[in-house]
């Protein structure tokens, strides 16, 4: 599942819990993570995948932020 889809599916309580497990503010999750407006730290990338409880893979988080080769090639095209 794509990270943005996962975030969109969370109800407000689940969104708060996910942000807390990732050790970030809900506002940061809604703006900077959901829309990939800032480069995340390695620990945040790992947390986003791990704390999604297997809903989002590490590869999908990397792709969301444009860190994979495939994502880089798609942006260049």
Secondary structure, 3 states (H helix, E strand, C coil): CCHHHHHHHCCHHHHHHHHHHHCCCHHHHHHHHCCCCCCCCHHHHHHHHHCCCCCCCHHHHHHHCCCCHHHHHHHHC
